């Protein structure tokens, strides 16, 4: 809906330029205005219209009833929606595999081991403390033995 006669005149002038360019024998010589909302590019069977605000592309061609513009499908949005769908499906399948205890490629299992490898069981803190206290006792006894040997040697000299 036009709000002023000026806007309607601008649109008429623009459409006039587009149609004369599309009908001309040399579309490569067409210079359509670039400071407007739509940018037009002549093609063999009509004109491509680019909405400079939204990025939407339409193919405009002449038919028996007049000029008609059809939106060109945006492959990028179709690809992005397909990627999103596949990512969602992939995440759902991974969750199902993990729930069943099956290995999931690229995701470590609950134990963190790969199938066919032995599971590494780390000692608990209590077991580590027990080993450390044992090693401390052995070290003290070794030091005592060294002192006893040193005292025996001093007595002999």
Residue frames as qw, qx, qy, qz and C-alpha x, y, z in Angstrom:
[[0.000, 0.889, 0.458, 0.000, 0.00, 0.00, 0.00],
 [0.425, 0.357, -0.011, 0.832, 1.48, 3.35, -1.05],
 [0.276, -0.665, -0.474, 0.507, 1.34, 6.21, 1.41],
 [0.026, 0.715, -0.055, -0.696, 2.12, 9.01, -1.04],
 [0.700, 0.694, 0.097, -0.137, 1.82, 9.88, -4.71],
 [0.103, 0.813, -0.567, -0.088, 5.60, 10.32, -4.79],
 [0.471, -0.293, 0.832, -0.026, 6.20, 6.70, -3.80],
 [0.733, 0.439, 0.504, -0.127, 3.73, 5.52, -6.45],
 [0.467, 0.855, -0.179, -0.138, 5.49, 7.62, -9.09],
 [0.145, -0.664, 0.732, 0.052, 8.89, 6.23, -8.03],
 [0.628, -0.011, 0.775, -0.066, 7.56, 2.68, -8.31],
 [0.688, 0.658, 0.267, -0.146, 6.07, 3.39, -11.76],
 [0.265, 0.860, -0.420, -0.115, 9.37, 4.88, -12.96],
 [0.345, -0.467, 0.814, 0.000, 11.32, 1.94, -11.60],
 [0.708, 0.236, 0.658, -0.098, 8.96, -0.58, -13.20],
 [0.573, 0.802, 0.002, -0.171, 9.22, 1.30, -16.47],
 [0.056, 0.765, -0.636, -0.084, 13.03, 1.07, -16.32],
 [0.519, -0.211, 0.826, -0.060, 12.89, -2.63, -15.50],
 [0.725, 0.458, 0.497, -0.129, 10.49, -3.51, -18.31],
 [0.476, 0.845, -0.197, -0.142, 12.37, -1.45, -20.88],
 [0.136, -0.646, 0.750, 0.039, 15.62, -3.10, -19.80],
 [0.618, -0.009, 0.781, -0.093, 14.10, -6.60, -19.98],
 [0.686, 0.619, 0.365, -0.111, 12.67, -5.91, -23.43],
 [0.161, 0.858, -0.378, -0.309, 15.82, -4.31, -24.83],
 [0.893, 0.387, -0.230, 0.024, 18.02, -6.19, -27.27],
 [0.541, 0.401, -0.522, 0.523, 21.12, -5.57, -25.15],
 [0.644, -0.709, -0.265, -0.111, 20.36, -6.22, -21.46],
 [0.741, -0.181, -0.193, 0.617, 24.03, -5.89, -20.53],
 [0.234, 0.354, 0.039, 0.905, 23.79, -2.15, -21.26],
 [0.423, -0.736, -0.404, -0.342, 20.96, -1.64, -18.76],
 [0.270, 0.173, -0.530, 0.785, 21.78, 0.51, -15.78],
 [0.455, -0.661, -0.540, -0.254, 19.05, 0.20, -13.22],
 [0.203, -0.769, 0.256, -0.549, 19.00, 2.45, -10.15],
 [0.621, 0.045, -0.710, 0.329, 20.92, 1.06, -7.18],
 [0.010, -0.202, 0.492, -0.847, 19.76, 3.35, -4.39],
 [0.669, -0.224, -0.151, -0.692, 16.34, 1.72, -4.09],
 [0.719, -0.299, 0.527, -0.341, 15.04, -1.21, -2.06],
 [0.909, 0.210, 0.361, 0.010, 15.15, -3.59, -5.02],
 [0.082, -0.601, 0.619, 0.500, 18.08, -4.34, -7.26],
 [0.848, 0.412, 0.210, -0.257, 17.35, -5.80, -10.69],
 [0.265, -0.455, 0.738, 0.421, 19.54, -7.99, -12.88],
 [0.720, 0.404, -0.182, -0.533, 18.45, -8.85, -16.39],
 [0.485, -0.176, 0.850, 0.112, 18.50, -12.53, -17.39],
 [0.024, -0.005, 0.787, 0.616, 17.58, -14.25, -20.64],
 [0.205, -0.471, -0.792, -0.329, 13.91, -14.84, -19.78],
 [0.339, -0.847, -0.374, -0.166, 13.19, -11.86, -17.53],
 [0.059, 0.718, -0.360, 0.593, 14.69, -10.09, -14.55],
 [0.621, -0.278, -0.634, 0.369, 16.05, -11.20, -11.17],
 [0.236, -0.792, -0.008, -0.563, 14.85, -8.94, -8.38],
 [0.561, -0.059, -0.615, 0.551, 16.92, -8.71, -5.17],
 [0.392, -0.863, -0.222, -0.228, 15.29, -7.20, -2.10],
 [0.422, 0.512, -0.450, 0.598, 18.24, -5.31, -0.60],
 [0.437, -0.547, 0.344, -0.625, 16.58, -5.24, 2.85],
 [0.865, -0.223, 0.329, -0.306, 15.76, -8.93, 3.25],
 [0.175, -0.460, 0.825, 0.276, 18.03, -10.60, 0.69],
 [0.667, 0.312, 0.654, -0.173, 15.10, -12.40, -0.93],
 [0.023, -0.286, 0.635, 0.717, 15.51, -13.11, -4.66],
 [0.626, 0.470, 0.505, -0.363, 12.60, -13.27, -7.10],
 [0.291, 0.009, 0.691, 0.661, 12.49, -14.13, -10.79],
 [0.386, 0.602, 0.276, -0.642, 10.24, -11.75, -12.70],
 [0.230, 0.010, 0.768, 0.598, 9.06, -12.64, -16.19],
 [0.441, 0.210, -0.114, -0.865, 6.45, -11.54, -18.65],
 [0.282, 0.214, 0.935, 0.001, 3.45, -13.79, -19.18],
 [0.024, 0.484, 0.670, 0.563, 0.20, -13.48, -21.15],
 [0.304, -0.816, -0.492, -0.011, -1.43, -11.71, -18.21],
 [0.045, -0.954, 0.168, -0.242, 1.48, -9.33, -17.54],
 [0.308, 0.537, -0.676, 0.401, 4.58, -9.38, -15.38],
 [0.847, -0.479, -0.124, -0.194, 4.80, -11.90, -12.55],
 [0.120, 0.640, -0.679, 0.339, 7.49, -12.40, -9.92],
 [0.919, -0.263, -0.278, -0.093, 8.09, -15.76, -8.24],
 [0.430, -0.779, 0.447, -0.091, 10.31, -16.13, -5.19],
 [0.634, 0.438, -0.634, 0.068, 13.47, -18.10, -5.92],
 [0.871, -0.451, -0.196, 0.010, 13.93, -20.87, -3.32],
 [0.086, -0.837, 0.494, -0.219, 16.73, -20.02, -0.92],
 [0.844, 0.130, -0.513, 0.090, 19.00, -23.08, -0.92],
 [0.209, 0.393, -0.618, 0.648, 20.96, -21.82, 2.08],
 [0.530, -0.268, 0.374, -0.712, 17.94, -21.85, 4.37],
 [0.932, 0.038, -0.200, -0.299, 16.95, -25.29, 3.07],
 [0.679, 0.302, -0.583, 0.329, 20.46, -26.60, 3.73],
 [0.042, -0.383, 0.566, -0.729, 20.60, -25.02, 7.20],
 [0.738, -0.197, 0.193, -0.615, 17.25, -26.53, 8.16],
 [0.923, 0.140, -0.350, -0.074, 18.38, -29.96, 6.89],
 [0.430, 0.377, -0.628, 0.528, 21.62, -29.68, 8.90],
 [0.354, -0.338, 0.452, -0.746, 19.66, -28.76, 12.02],
 [0.895, -0.062, -0.045, -0.440, 17.32, -31.73, 11.48],
 [0.825, 0.247, -0.484, 0.157, 20.25, -34.13, 11.01],
 [0.159, 0.414, -0.614, 0.653, 22.02, -32.80, 14.12],
 [0.612, -0.263, 0.303, -0.681, 18.85, -33.32, 16.13],
 [0.948, 0.073, -0.213, -0.225, 18.44, -36.87, 14.79],
 [0.612, 0.382, -0.583, 0.373, 22.09, -37.61, 15.52],
 [0.140, -0.400, 0.565, -0.708, 21.80, -36.37, 19.11],
 [0.808, -0.150, 0.132, -0.555, 18.65, -38.46, 19.64],
 [0.913, 0.195, -0.358, -0.021, 20.35, -41.61, 18.30],
 [0.365, 0.429, -0.634, 0.530, 23.43, -41.06, 20.48],
 [0.438, -0.344, 0.451, -0.698, 21.22, -40.73, 23.56],
 [0.926, -0.012, -0.042, -0.375, 19.42, -43.97, 22.65],
 [0.770, 0.324, -0.507, 0.211, 22.71, -45.82, 22.15],
 [0.098, 0.426, -0.619, 0.653, 24.10, -44.57, 25.46],
 [0.661, -0.258, 0.275, -0.649, 20.88, -45.53, 27.26],
 [0.971, 0.082, -0.141, -0.177, 21.25, -49.08, 25.90],
 [0.668, -0.581, 0.420, 0.199, 24.91, -49.21, 26.92],
 [0.821, 0.416, 0.237, 0.310, 26.10, -49.49, 23.33],
 [0.481, -0.348, 0.157, 0.789, 29.33, -47.76, 22.28],
 [0.338, 0.902, 0.239, -0.125, 28.89, -44.45, 20.49],
 [0.701, 0.303, 0.094, 0.639, 31.56, -43.41, 17.95],
 [0.216, 0.568, -0.052, 0.793, 33.42, -40.32, 19.11],
 [0.501, -0.646, 0.115, -0.564, 31.88, -40.41, 22.59],
 [0.176, 0.293, -0.877, 0.337, 33.66, -42.16, 25.47],
 [0.603, -0.383, -0.661, -0.230, 31.50, -44.75, 27.18],
 [0.587, -0.766, -0.061, -0.254, 30.60, -44.70, 30.86],
 [0.845, -0.415, 0.089, 0.326, 33.88, -46.40, 31.77],
 [0.055, 0.896, -0.315, -0.307, 35.91, -44.38, 29.29],
 [0.436, -0.320, 0.780, 0.315, 37.42, -47.51, 27.73],
 [0.508, 0.358, -0.492, -0.610, 37.17, -48.69, 24.17],
 [0.950, -0.015, 0.101, -0.294, 35.59, -52.06, 23.44],
 [0.911, 0.262, -0.251, 0.195, 38.08, -54.91, 23.74],
 [0.291, 0.545, -0.499, 0.608, 40.46, -53.04, 26.06],
 [0.523, -0.362, -0.691, 0.343, 40.81, -54.02, 29.73],
 [0.243, -0.886, -0.187, -0.349, 39.29, -51.59, 32.17],
 [0.412, 0.309, -0.489, 0.704, 41.80, -49.74, 34.32],
 [0.552, -0.733, -0.386, -0.095, 40.76, -49.71, 37.97],
 [0.200, 0.616, -0.377, 0.662, 42.46, -46.99, 39.99],
 [0.450, -0.229, -0.738, 0.448, 43.11, -47.51, 43.71],
 [0.301, -0.860, -0.367, -0.190, 41.00, -45.72, 46.29],
 [0.013, -0.819, 0.317, -0.478, 42.44, -43.03, 48.57],
 [0.764, -0.530, 0.311, -0.196, 42.54, -45.51, 51.46],
 [0.957, 0.117, 0.117, 0.239, 44.57, -47.97, 49.39],
 [0.468, 0.705, -0.171, 0.505, 47.01, -45.22, 48.35],
 [0.350, -0.778, 0.325, -0.409, 47.42, -44.14, 52.02],
 [0.928, -0.292, 0.232, -0.027, 48.10, -47.75, 53.03],
 [0.841, 0.364, 0.001, 0.400, 50.85, -48.11, 50.37],
 [0.177, 0.802, -0.231, 0.522, 52.45, -44.78, 51.38],
 [0.590, -0.677, 0.334, -0.285, 52.57, -45.75, 55.05],
 [0.973, -0.047, 0.163, 0.158, 54.14, -49.11, 54.10],
 [0.652, 0.567, -0.081, 0.496, 56.83, -47.34, 52.01],
 [0.157, -0.835, 0.271, -0.452, 57.54, -44.91, 54.87],
 [0.823, -0.478, 0.291, -0.099, 58.12, -47.85, 57.26],
 [0.914, 0.213, 0.101, 0.330, 60.43, -49.56, 54.75],
 [0.368, 0.765, -0.151, 0.507, 62.39, -46.32, 54.26],
 [0.431, -0.777, 0.311, -0.338, 62.81, -45.80, 58.02],
 [0.930, -0.252, 0.259, 0.066, 64.05, -49.39, 58.47],
 [0.780, 0.464, 0.016, 0.419, 66.51, -48.94, 55.57],
 [0.074, 0.833, -0.250, 0.488, 67.87, -45.74, 57.14],
 [0.690, -0.614, 0.320, -0.208, 68.17, -47.51, 60.54],
 [0.960, 0.040, 0.160, 0.225, 70.03, -50.38, 58.87],
 [0.543, 0.673, -0.112, 0.491, 72.42, -47.90, 57.24],
 [0.253, -0.811, 0.318, -0.421, 73.11, -46.24, 60.62],
 [0.881, -0.381, 0.274, -0.056, 73.67, -49.63, 62.27],
 [0.876, 0.307, 0.047, 0.369, 76.17, -50.60, 59.56],
 [0.260, 0.791, -0.203, 0.515, 77.93, -47.25, 59.95],
 [0.542, -0.713, 0.323, -0.306, 78.18, -47.72, 63.75],
 [0.966, -0.122, 0.195, 0.115, 79.58, -51.26, 63.30],
 [0.703, 0.530, -0.058, 0.470, 82.24, -49.94, 60.90],
 [0.046, -0.830, 0.266, -0.487, 83.21, -47.15, 63.34],
 [0.775, -0.543, 0.282, -0.157, 83.55, -49.66, 66.19],
 [0.944, 0.108, 0.128, 0.283, 85.87, -51.85, 64.11],
 [0.492, 0.646, -0.127, 0.570, 88.11, -48.90, 63.22]]
